[in-house]
Each structure stands twice: as C-alpha cells, then as structure tokens.
C-alpha cells in the first residue's frame, strides 16, 4: 500500500522534495516517513547507528537517492555519543593536518570543532596531503557502503580567509595573504572532489553546499543554504537573483534549503526551475499537507511585471522576489494577483 501511495504522489507532484538529516541517528520507524522524499541527505553515522532504517527506506522507495553527509574541513574536539566513525577518525588524523594560526593556535569555525587543512599548502604525511588522506578514508569507509548513491560535502567553500585573518596554512609562522590562501584552498578542495569523482565514476552524485559555482565541473548540484542568501554575488532581493542564476547553471541535484517562515516562497521559487529540490531546515520533513500537487510544467519561467511565473497542469507559480512573496495557486484561482 505504501509503495502504491508513493507512486501516486510521484505522478501528481512535480515538486522535488529532499530531507537534510544531519543528526547521527534516527528514531525507529522513521523509514516510513523519510521514504516519501526523492532525495535523502543523511549523516554517515546512521550507517552504523541505524542501518536497518536505511535499508527499509530503500525497500519502500527503491528510486530514492541516498547521499551521505560529511564535513571535510572540521573534526570534533572530543569523542561524542553516537558518532563512532567520527570518533575513530579523530584519533587517527595526523596532527600535521590540523589548520593552525600564525600563533600556533587551532583555527576554529564552529564551536566544539577544529579545522583541518584542506589547502594545497598542507604538509604531507607519508607522502600525501590531508585532502587525499580524507578522500581515501571516505572511499574505504562510509562511501563504500552499497546503499549509498552519492555524498554531500558540508562547507563546500572555495575560500577560507574570511574565517580567521591569522590562518597559516603552510606552517611558516606567518599569516597567509588572503589571495594566496584562498587560491590554495580552492586548489585543495578541487583535488579532493576530483579524487572522489575519479574513484566513484560519473554516475555518482556529489553535492556541495554554499551554492558556489567553482565546483560545477565536478559536482552534480549545490545546496543553497537558507534560501535566498546574499553571499554568492549580487545581494539584490536578498540575493534571490544570484541564487536563481547559480541554480540555473548548476546540476540536476540542486537544493533550496528554507526555514518554515519562507517555505511557500522557497517552494514557489524552486518550481520556477527544473533541477531544484526543496528542503526544510535540518532533521525536518515538509509535512504531507503542505505537499501541493502541481502536475507537469507547461512551459518555462516567464515574467509579468515584477512577478516571475510558471504554468503547471494544476497550478500557477508566482514569485515576487523583491517582496519575498511566493504563491502556488490552484488553476481555478490562478487569476489571484501577487500583492
């Protein structure tokens, strides 16, 4: 019965739903909820803590794409409950791979975590730099699991100088220049993703967050955090135009992550394009009652005054980015204007 219901929902809805599950575990019975989405990003600890739930998700919805979440540039300061993979990795990483400041203090981005040196300036240990070490670990451990269709790299940023002006990536006792540091960081990140792509093949799904364009050649999409955000280029309408432009150029697994207060705005914006999934916060799922059937698109996005529109079989999409208003209007009410 559940599989029949999933099929019916897929036939009616063009909207692409994703869940961003970054908790290291989940409650028993979550499989019957999470299987309704097309795309599931899930912290790799769930492979150990509740693999049975993941197997059940795949059984209920064989077409779901399951991507493992990892954070390539940070590690926890201490061991934590329900994080067996991260705990084991933390004790193995050579100390030379940790990112330091010119005063030898650790670089910290997120409280409770230490940063790792993803730059190409990173010193080698046993002939390899950190980005290759971490790629090898991922490929041998969580990414080797046959349940997995791809991966999601948190903090998939091409620049790092904005975190701390005293970063010393080459360990020469002097703070790096912003330009040289960011160039080295982008080079290291590029090599990291290229290692995974080469090892897993072109069909393997790689998503990075931040919504940046720098890794389009190697990834299959990006997550635009807290859509719309204003740090990708143009800040007009809170960055909406830049986010849409980046998403338009990105791959088939691009995600708009929204909070609940901007859910309809994000949903409507995602439906202006063909390649965008919608995701609500973290460890949350869009409720079934908010999943509006749209039918198939009848054409591409078009503009009426300040409103961006798109016609579907069952609804009309209207988005006013300047006012941060988005509407999904049933066809029998399609003459209602956006105010």
N, C-alpha and C positions, 0 to 999 in steps of 0.2 A: 504493500500500500504506500509506504513512504517513497519508494523509488518511482511509482506512478505519479505521485504528487510532485516530486522533483521534476519529472518530465513535463508535466502540465505547466508548472511555473516557468520553466525554461522556454516553452513555446510562446508564452504570453508576454514575457518581460525581456526587453532589450537591455535594461539596466544591468551593468556588471557589478556584482557585489563581492567585496573582499572583507576578510576579518584579519586584524593585526593583533595576534596573540603573543605578547612578549613576556607573559608570566611563565615561569619554569615548569608549571604543572597545570592540570585542569581537573575539575571535579568529574567523578564518574557520571556517565550519561550525557556528557557534552557532545558526543559524536552525533547524536540525533538532532542537535541544534546547528552545529558547525557545518554539517554536510550540505546545508541549503545554499551555501555560497559557491561561487565559481573559483575563487582563489583564497587560499588559506596560508597566511604567513605565520609561522609558529616557531617559538624559541626552541633551539636544538635540544635543550634539556628534556623536552617532552618525549623524545625518543627513548630516554631511559626511564623517566618517571611514570609515564602512562602510554606506552607504545600500543597497548591494546585498543585505546580510544582512537588512535590514529589509524590503525588497521581497520577499525569499524567505520570510520569516516570514508575511507577508500572503498569499502564494501558497499556502503549505502549510496555513494556517489562516485563511481569509477572515473568520471570525467573531471573531477575537481583537481586543480593544480595545487600541490602542497609544496611550499617553499620554506626552507629552514632559515630562521633569523639568526644572525650573529653580528657581533660588534668587533670589527677587525682592529680598531685602534685603541681599545681600552680593556683593562682587566680589573677584576675586583681586588681590593686591598687585602681581603682576608676571605677565608672559606665561608660559604653561606649554605644554609639548608636548601635542599632540592636543586643544587647546582653541581652535580657530580662531574660533568665534563669540564666546566669552567674551573672547578677546584683542582682537578688533576692537571689541567693545562697551566694554571697559575704556578704550580710548584716546579714545572718543567722549563719554563721560559728562561733562557739565559739572561742574566741581569744586564748584559750589554745592549739588549734590545729595548730597554725602557727609555722613554724620552725624558731628557733632562734639560734643565735650565742652565744658564752660564754660571750660576752659583751652586750647581750640582744638586739642587732640589728637584724633586719629581714634578713633571708637568701634570696638572690636574684640570680636567674639563668638567666631569660630573663627580660630585661629592661621593667619596667612598670608592673611587676608582683611580687607577693610574694609567697614564697614556703610554702607548708603545710607538716605537719609531718606524713608521711606515715610509719614511722618506728614503730616497736613493742614497742619502748620506749615511744611512745606518751602518755601523761597523759590522763586519762579517764575523760569524762564529761558525767554525767548522766549514768555512768556505761559502756560506750563504748569509743573506741579509734577512731581516725579520719578515718582509713581505713574502719571501719564498718559504721560510720556515712555517709561517701560519697557513699559507696555502697548502703545503704538504700535510700539515696536521688536519686541516679541514677535509681534505680529499681522502685521507686514510681513516678518519673517524666519522663525524656526523654525515658528511656529504656522500659517503659510501653506501648509506642505507638505501635499499631498493624502493622504499616508499616515497622517496624524495624526487620531485620533478625539477627542483631548482633551488635557488638561495636568494636571500635578501640581506644585503650588507648595510647595516646601520652606519651612520656617519660617513656616507659615501661622498665625502667632500674632496675637492681638488686643491683646497687651500687650508692652511692651518695657522698662519701667522697671527690671525685675529684672536686666537685663544690666549696667547701669552707673548709679550714683546721680548722675553728673555730666552726663548727656545734656542737650544744649542744642539742641533741635530747631528753635527759632525764631531761633537765632544772635543772641540779645540779650546774650550774655556771662554769663548766669546759668543755673544748672542748673534744669531744669523741675521742677515739682512732679509727683510720681508720678501723681496723679489726672488732671491736665491732659494730661500726656504720653501716658498710656495711652488717654485719650479721643480725642486727636488721631491716635494711631497706628491705633486701630480704625477711625476715620473714613476715613483714607487707604487702609487695606487694603480696606475695603468698596468705596470708589470704584474701586480697582484691579481687583478681581474683577468689579465691575459693568461696567466698560469691556469686559472680555473677554467676559462673558456677552452683553452687548448686541451686540457685533460678531459673535460666532460663533453665536448662537441658542440656543434651549432644549435642542436635542438634543446639543449639545456637552458633553463630560464635563469637569467641573472637580473636582479633588480637592485638599484641603489636608491638611497633616499636623498633628500635635499633638492631634487628636481633639476640639478645642474645638467648642462649639455655636454660636458667634457668627456663623458664616458659613453656617449651614444653609440660609438663604433663597436663597443664590446658588450654593452648590456642590452636587455630586451625591454627596458622601461625604467621609469623612476617613480618614486613616491614624492608627491608634492605635499610636504608636511603643513598641517594647519592651513589648508587652502582657504583663500589665497594668501600667500606670504609675499613679503616685499623685499626679499634679499637676493633675487635672481637676476636683477637688472632694473628695468623700469618699475617705479613704485606707483604708477597711475592706478587709481581704483584699488589701492592696497596691494598692487602687484598682479591683479587679475589678468590683465592683458599679457604680461610677461609669462605668467603661469600657463595660460592657454596656448601661447605661442610655443613655449618649450614642450608642452604636452603634445601639440600637433605634430611636432618634429620627432617625438620620442617613439619608442617601440610599442608593441601590442599589449604590454602588461604595465601600463602607466596607471597610477593610483592618485586620486584626490582624497587626502585624509582630512576630515572635517570634525568639528565639535557639534554637539547636538543642536545648539542655537543656530547653526548655519547649515543644518542638514539639507533643507529644501534647496537653498542656494547652491550648495555643493552638488546635490543630485542633478539639478537642472543644468548646471554648468557642465557636468560630466556627460550629459546626454547631447550636448552640442557637438561632441566628437565621437568617433567610432571606437577608439582604443583605450578609453578611460574607465577604470573601476572606481567605485566609491567605497570608502572605508570610514567607520565611525570610531574615532579615538583609539584607545588601546584596550584590549581584552573585552571588547564590546561588539555587539552584533546589531545591525539595523533590524528593528522589530518587524515581524511579518506584516502587521497592519500598515506599516509605512512603505511597504514594497508595492509600488503602483504599477500595474500592467501598462505597458506602452505600445506593444506591438512592434512591427518593424519600422525603421525610418523610411520616410517617403522622399527624402532628399537631403541635401547638405544644409549646414547652418547658413542663415541669411540675416540681414539687418533691417529693422524697421525703426527709423529714428535713432534713439539711444538704446534700443532693445535688440538683443540677439535672440533669434528664434530658430526653431527647427520643428518640422512636422513629423509626427509618427502616426501610425494607423489609429491609435486610440487616444492620443493626447497631443497637445501643442506645448512646446517648451518655450518659455520666455525668460530671459535673463537681462536685468539692468545692472551692469557691473558697478556703475557709479553710485547707485543707491544700495548695492549689495542685496538685491531682491531677485529671487528666482522662483518661478512658478511652473508646476506641471499641471496643465489644465485639461480635464477631460474634454473630448471633442464637442460634446453638447454644451460646454461652457466656454468654448475657445474664443469667443468674442470679448471675454472679460479682459480689460486692459491692465497692464502693469502700472501701478501708481508709484 
